[in-house]
Amino acid sequence: MKSLVCFLITIAPCIALSQSSNTAERLKIAKAMEYTMKQEQLDKWYPQSIDTVYGGFITAYTFDFKPAASQDKMIVTQARHTWVNAKATAVYPGIDYYKKGAQQGFRFLKDKMWDSTYGGFFTLVDQKGNPKTNGIVQKEAYGNAFGIYAVAAYYKATKDPEALTFAQEAFNWLEKHSHDPVYKGYFQHMQRDGEPVKRTADTPSTSDVGYKDQNSSIHLLEAFTELYQVWPDALLRERLNEMLLLIRDKITTPKGNLVLFFQPDWAPVSFRDTDKETILKHRFLDHISFGHDVETAYLMLEASHALGNTNDTVTLAVGKRMVDHALKNGWDNKKGGFYDEGYYFKENDSISIIKDTKNWWAQAEGLNTLLLMADKFPNDPIRYFDKFKQLWNYTNTYLVDHVYGDWYEGGIDKQPELKKSLKGHIWKATYHTFRSLHNCIQELRKENLKMR
């Protein structure tokens, strides 16, 4: 993935990189990260997860990397494995099974997960590729975003014209069925024929059905960024810019955190004015997710870069505010790491941590974004590079499984029982970790940092 450092430098030149200019230290961390990325993760997953019988990828593995019992295939996981293999073909061009994995992933997405009757990606199929479509919600913008993301990356890696045509078809399907021409953004939940699902009086208050949300929005932004790099279409550019401004100016609060869910007109879903019991009952819909905040800071800058914005000080300032807010309110100052959830209760202007565990993907995204901020703001009092090093030490100590490989689902300082949890399932693959480590390795190994 192309680095953002050059883009960030054009916004405001740095005089010195006092916190991150120790070349020997940076190279040492990069070497350790590459070992983790290749030997402790990619080599554990590939080629064994390539499903040579039914296509796509085997995604469920036990803690010691034996195939688990349930092997349903979800669009998000299949797309993420396809994306990783497509990207790995450029990082390790001599390894043929990444090419095979990317190609097989593409074929499974197109031949099995795409609905040949109505269009759009099914959310879930069984291992053989038969759709599992119980319930009214059968397709989601979130899953379709990852389908586009993977197919665009596959096209970039192979230049297969079939892939570009398919990516365009998937984008146009979303445009027709999911895009909201009135209030902008995208409807998350859809019936099989693409009709958006609306909330009714019978919808449980704890359900997200019928709401718009930040998570599908940020990954639509990510998918459009990937697609725009290989298909600079005018409408796609308009939608990419639309999502960037929507996330930056509407979904992100002035404090620097994302609102999670919204009414169709983008009115925030909030339970802050209710009692604590009601708030915690609805915590899925209304909390502060520090991991999503730091991830989104990066995704916004990536999107702005793809759009060719060479002096986007507004997006940079918002991204920095998001990272600063997460470090101030959701960071473990003793061991390092971002906590999972916080909340601003109405009787207190400061955040309360309501879930102090540290999931794996938030720490992966944190590494990537902290290093980006360290190289952009080397003399900032927050000392991003020190936080980056602390987070890498935390990750290497409490998240990376140095015995069986890959990462635990959460830090074992908080959840030691996760040593025996699944290493892979429909919500846990290699995408967050590979992207983060690969980006960090590239940044750490850049030369002439002192000259910036």
NORLINDA-V316141 format. One record per run of one state. SS is the DSSP state (H for helix, E for strand, - for the rest). FROM is the first residue (numbers start at 0). TO is the last residue. If there is no record, write none. Layout:
# NORLINDA-V316141
ss->SS from->FROM to->TO
ss->SS from->FROM to->TO
This chain:
# NORLINDA-V316141
ss->- from->0 to->3
ss->H from->4 to->10
ss->- from->11 to->21
ss->H from->22 to->44
ss->- from->45 to->48
ss->E from->49 to->49
ss->- from->50 to->55
ss->E from->56 to->56
ss->- from->57 to->59
ss->E from->60 to->60
ss->- from->61 to->65
ss->E from->66 to->66
ss->- from->67 to->71
ss->E from->72 to->73
ss->H from->74 to->90
ss->- from->91 to->94
ss->H from->95 to->112
ss->E from->113 to->113
ss->- from->114 to->119
ss->E from->120 to->120
ss->- from->121 to->122
ss->E from->123 to->124
ss->- from->125 to->129
ss->E from->130 to->130
ss->- from->131 to->137
ss->E from->138 to->139
ss->H from->140 to->157
ss->- from->158 to->159
ss->H from->160 to->176
ss->- from->177 to->177
ss->E from->178 to->178
ss->- from->179 to->184
ss->E from->185 to->185
ss->- from->186 to->187
ss->E from->188 to->189
ss->- from->190 to->194
ss->E from->195 to->195
ss->- from->196 to->210
ss->E from->211 to->212
ss->H from->213 to->227
ss->- from->228 to->232
ss->H from->233 to->250
ss->E from->251 to->251
ss->- from->252 to->256
ss->E from->257 to->257
ss->- from->258 to->259
ss->E from->260 to->261
ss->- from->262 to->266
ss->E from->267 to->267
ss->- from->268 to->274
ss->H from->275 to->280
ss->- from->281 to->286
ss->E from->287 to->287
ss->- from->288 to->288
ss->H from->289 to->305
ss->- from->306 to->311
ss->H from->312 to->329
ss->E from->330 to->330
ss->- from->331 to->336
ss->E from->337 to->337
ss->- from->338 to->339
ss->E from->340 to->342
ss->- from->343 to->350
ss->E from->351 to->354
ss->- from->355 to->357
ss->E from->358 to->358
ss->H from->359 to->375
ss->- from->376 to->382
ss->H from->383 to->397
ss->- from->398 to->398
ss->E from->399 to->399
ss->- from->400 to->405
ss->E from->406 to->406
ss->- from->407 to->408
ss->E from->409 to->409
ss->- from->410 to->414
ss->H from->415 to->419
ss->- from->420 to->422
ss->E from->423 to->424
ss->- from->425 to->426
ss->E from->427 to->427
ss->- from->428 to->429
ss->H from->430 to->443
ss->- from->444 to->447
ss->H from->448 to->450
ss->- from->451 to->451
